[in-house]
Amino acid sequence: GNWMDLKLHFFWHSEPDITVECKLGSVALPKLKLGFTMYLGLQGESEEPPFFNAAMLYMGNGFMHARDVLNTKQEKQDPYIGMTFGDAWTGFSTSFVEDAVVGALNGVIVPKLVLPSRMLLHYGRGMVAHDLTMPKPHGCLQITVKGVHGLVGTEWKLQSILTGARSNDPYVTVDLGGSGNRFRTPTCYNELNPTWEEGNTYYFVIDSVRLQHFNLRVYDDGLLQMFREQQIGMASQEDLMARKLGLSVMDLFGMSSLDFYDKEQEKDFTCSLDTIWEGREDHAELRNAKAPSMTLGLHWRPIVYGQPSMLPQ
């Protein structure tokens, strides 16, 4: 039947002047930045209140760090949360705290509200709840991480004694919507131009070629990195070497026409990666180096032809 989606954008930026005191001292509460976009889907018409047959809530993507989203095209699309800590937090790993908060928040929100999940608020007689909350997706996208070129080394290793150059142990993660739908490649040790031949392909089921975003990240591996990941349940921002955030399927293929996605499509996609962003430790080598790039192999297979119901494309 007929359907309509309302796009709702919420944001709350606060600067509390609150200090918590105890025997160990006092600490000021951090400033908070919170924003998210939610969709209210309404389907069908009814002569009786509430005048529609079904209603549901959903979000396109999970929460990200505010510093990664604010002042970008994602600001009115992707949820974000950020905290600014005062002088009392000097010397403490505040990025570690932010990583933990984002991870915990997504652990609660993503399974209930982020596509393909939807929260059903109302449905009328004769309607099947499963058909409303889990309709057929638009298609399946196969992503193959082929390689990364031009990373800048940041760690001194044993081989640096001979070469005089820094190196890293990179691996790539690709996630859809900041959710648990993600994969990582194997680690390439002591390599700044890593390539992969196996363990580098994953299949993502896509509900919306415009709303859902992919995040590409290159992390450094190691014992300390593994410890941080175990503590917060996700790779830490402190170990992030390069990234490209907020890429929709339309961005990957460079096509905005929905008709394009009615057919099977294949292509290679290469993009430059960001190496400098707010909150990252400053390295002179990064400022002076050319941006690294990542190459992906893409294979799109449609499942629903035409615009899928109940989703703004």
C-alpha positions in Angstrom: 0.0 0.0 0.0 1.0 3.7 0.2 3.9 4.6 2.4 5.6 7.7 3.7 8.8 8.4 5.6 9.4 11.3 7.9 13.0 12.3 8.4 13.6 13.5 12.0 16.9 15.1 13.0 17.7 15.7 16.7 20.8 17.4 18.2 21.8 18.4 21.7 25.0 20.3 22.5 25.6 21.0 26.1 28.3 22.7 28.2 27.5 21.8 31.8 29.2 23.8 34.6 29.1 21.0 37.0 32.0 19.8 39.2 31.9 16.5 41.0 33.9 16.5 44.3 35.1 13.5 46.4 37.9 12.7 48.7 40.3 12.1 45.8 39.6 15.5 44.4 37.2 17.2 41.9 36.5 16.8 38.2 34.3 18.8 35.8 31.8 16.9 33.7 32.7 16.9 30.0 30.9 18.9 27.4 28.6 16.8 25.3 27.6 16.8 21.6 24.8 14.5 20.5 22.9 14.3 17.3 21.1 11.6 15.3 18.7 11.3 12.3 15.8 8.9 12.6 13.1 7.9 10.2 9.5 7.4 11.0 7.9 5.1 8.4 4.2 5.1 7.9 2.4 2.6 5.6 -1.1 2.3 4.4 -4.2 4.5 5.0 -6.9 3.9 7.7 -10.2 5.7 8.3 -9.7 5.4 12.0 -7.0 6.9 14.3 -4.0 6.8 13.9 -5.1 6.9 10.2 -2.4 4.5 9.0 -1.9 0.8 9.0 1.7 0.5 10.3 4.4 2.7 11.8 8.0 2.0 12.6 11.3 3.7 13.5 14.7 3.1 12.1 18.1 4.7 11.5 20.4 4.3 8.6 23.7 4.1 10.5 25.0 3.6 14.0 26.7 6.3 16.2 30.1 7.8 15.3 32.5 10.2 17.0 31.2 13.8 16.8 34.6 15.0 15.6 34.3 12.7 12.6 30.8 13.9 11.6 30.4 17.5 12.5 31.0 20.0 9.6 30.8 17.2 7.0 28.1 16.1 4.7 27.3 13.3 7.2 26.3 15.8 9.9 22.5 15.6 9.0 22.6 11.9 8.2 24.8 9.9 10.6 24.3 9.8 14.4 27.2 11.1 16.5 28.3 11.6 20.1 31.3 13.5 21.4 32.8 14.7 24.6 35.2 17.5 25.4 37.1 17.0 28.6 38.5 19.7 30.9 42.0 20.2 32.3 41.3 17.7 35.1 41.5 15.0 32.5 44.9 15.9 31.3 47.1 12.8 31.0 44.2 10.5 30.8 43.3 8.7 27.5 40.1 10.5 26.7 39.9 8.9 23.3 39.8 5.5 25.0 36.7 6.7 27.0 35.0 8.0 23.9 35.6 4.8 22.0 34.1 2.9 24.9 31.0 5.2 25.0 30.4 4.9 21.3 30.8 1.1 21.4 28.4 0.7 24.3 25.8 3.0 22.7 25.9 1.1 19.4 25.7 -2.1 21.3 22.2 -1.0 22.5 21.0 1.0 19.5 22.2 -1.0 16.5 20.3 -4.3 17.1 17.0 -2.5 17.6 17.0 0.5 15.3 19.8 0.5 12.6 19.0 -1.0 9.2 18.1 -3.8 8.6 16.5 -3.6 12.0 13.4 -1.6 12.5 11.3 -0.9 15.7 7.6 -1.6 15.0 5.3 0.9 16.7 2.0 -0.1 15.3 0.4 -2.4 12.8 -3.2 -3.1 11.8 -5.2 -6.3 11.3 -4.1 -8.6 8.5 -0.5 -7.3 8.5 2.4 -9.5 9.3 5.0 -7.9 11.7 7.9 -9.7 10.1 7.1 -8.4 6.6 7.2 -4.9 8.0 10.3 -5.1 10.1 12.3 -7.3 7.7 11.2 -6.6 4.1 13.3 -7.8 1.2 16.6 -5.9 0.9 17.5 -3.9 -2.2 20.6 -6.1 -3.0 23.8 -7.7 -2.0 27.2 -6.0 -2.4 30.4 -8.1 -2.5 33.4 -6.1 -1.4 37.0 -7.3 -2.0 39.8 -5.3 -0.3 42.6 -5.5 -2.9 45.2 -3.3 -1.3 46.3 -0.1 0.2 49.1 2.0 -1.2 51.3 4.7 0.3 50.8 4.3 4.1 53.1 6.4 6.3 55.1 4.4 8.9 54.8 5.5 12.5 56.5 2.8 14.6 60.1 1.9 15.1 60.7 -1.8 14.7 63.8 -4.0 14.7 64.2 -3.7 11.0 64.3 0.1 11.4 67.9 -0.4 12.8 68.9 -1.4 9.3 66.6 0.6 7.2 66.2 3.7 9.3 62.6 3.8 8.3 59.4 3.3 10.4 56.9 0.7 9.6 53.5 -0.7 10.7 51.4 -3.9 10.7 48.3 -2.8 8.9 44.9 -4.4 8.4 41.7 -3.0 7.0 38.2 -3.0 8.4 35.0 -2.3 6.4 31.8 -1.7 8.3 28.3 -0.9 7.2 26.6 1.9 9.1 28.9 1.8 12.0 27.2 -1.5 13.1 28.4 -5.0 13.9 28.1 -5.8 10.2 31.8 -5.5 9.5 34.8 -7.5 8.5 38.6 -7.2 8.8 41.4 -8.4 6.6 44.3 -10.4 7.8 47.3 -8.4 9.1 50.2 -7.6 6.8 53.3 -7.3 8.9 56.0 -4.7 8.3 54.3 -3.5 5.2 53.2 0.0 4.1 51.8 -1.1 0.7 49.8 -4.1 1.8 47.8 -6.3 -0.6 45.5 -9.2 0.1 44.7 -12.4 -1.9 42.6 -14.2 0.6 40.4 -13.4 3.6 39.6 -10.1 2.0 36.1 -10.6 0.6 32.8 -10.0 2.4 29.1 -9.8 1.4 26.9 -7.0 2.7 23.1 -7.1 2.4 22.0 -3.6 1.5 18.6 -2.1 2.4 19.2 1.4 1.1 21.9 2.4 -1.5 21.7 6.0 -0.3 21.1 5.9 3.5 23.5 3.2 4.6 27.2 4.2 4.7 30.4 2.2 4.6 33.4 3.2 6.7 36.9 2.1 5.5 39.6 2.1 8.1 43.3 1.0 8.2 44.5 0.0 11.7 47.9 -0.9 13.1 48.1 -4.3 14.7 50.2 -5.4 17.7 50.1 -6.6 21.3 49.2 -3.2 22.7 46.5 -2.7 20.0 45.0 -6.1 20.8 44.8 -5.2 24.5 43.0 -2.0 23.8 40.6 -3.8 21.5 39.8 -6.4 24.1 39.1 -3.7 26.7 36.5 -1.7 24.6 35.3 -4.4 22.3 36.4 -2.6 19.1 39.6 -1.3 17.6 40.8 1.9 19.2 41.0 5.3 17.5 44.6 5.5 18.8 45.6 2.7 16.4 43.9 4.1 13.4 46.3 4.9 10.5 44.0 6.0 7.7 40.3 6.1 6.9 37.5 7.0 4.5 34.1 7.5 6.2 30.5 7.8 5.0 30.6 6.1 1.6 27.1 5.0 0.3 26.7 2.4 -2.4 25.9 5.3 -4.7 29.2 6.9 -3.8 31.1 3.6 -4.5 29.6 3.2 -8.0 29.3 6.9 -8.8 25.7 6.5 -9.9 22.7 8.1 -8.3 20.0 6.6 -10.6 18.0 3.8 -8.9 17.6 2.1 -12.4 21.4 1.4 -12.3 20.9 -0.9 -9.3 18.3 -3.0 -11.0 21.1 -4.8 -12.8 24.2 -6.7 -11.7 27.2 -4.4 -11.7 31.0 -4.9 -11.2 33.8 -2.4 -11.0 37.0 -1.5 -9.1 36.9 1.5 -6.8 40.0 3.5 -5.7 39.8 6.3 -3.2 42.3 8.5 -1.3 42.4 8.0 2.4 42.5 10.6 5.2 45.5 10.5 7.5 44.9 13.7 9.5 41.8 14.4 11.5 40.8 16.1 14.8 42.0 14.2 17.8 44.9 12.3 16.1 48.4 12.7 17.3 50.4 15.0 15.1 53.2 13.5 12.9 55.3 15.6 10.7 55.6 12.7 8.3 51.8 12.7 7.8 51.6 16.4 7.1 54.3 16.2 4.3 53.3 12.9 2.8 50.9 12.2 -0.1 47.6 10.7 0.9 47.5 6.9 0.7 44.8 5.1 -1.4 42.7 2.0 -1.1 41.4 -0.2 -3.9 38.3 -2.3 -3.6 36.6 -4.8 -6.0 32.8 -4.3 -6.1 30.1 -6.7 -7.2 26.5 -5.7 -6.9 23.6 -8.1 -7.2 20.0 -6.8 -7.0 17.4 -8.6 -4.9 14.5 -6.3 -5.3 14.0 -4.5 -8.6 12.9 -0.9 -8.5 12.7 1.1 -5.3 12.2 -1.1 -2.3 9.1 -0.3 -0.3 9.2 1.4 3.1 12.6 3.1 2.5 13.5 6.6 1.2 16.2 6.0 -1.5 
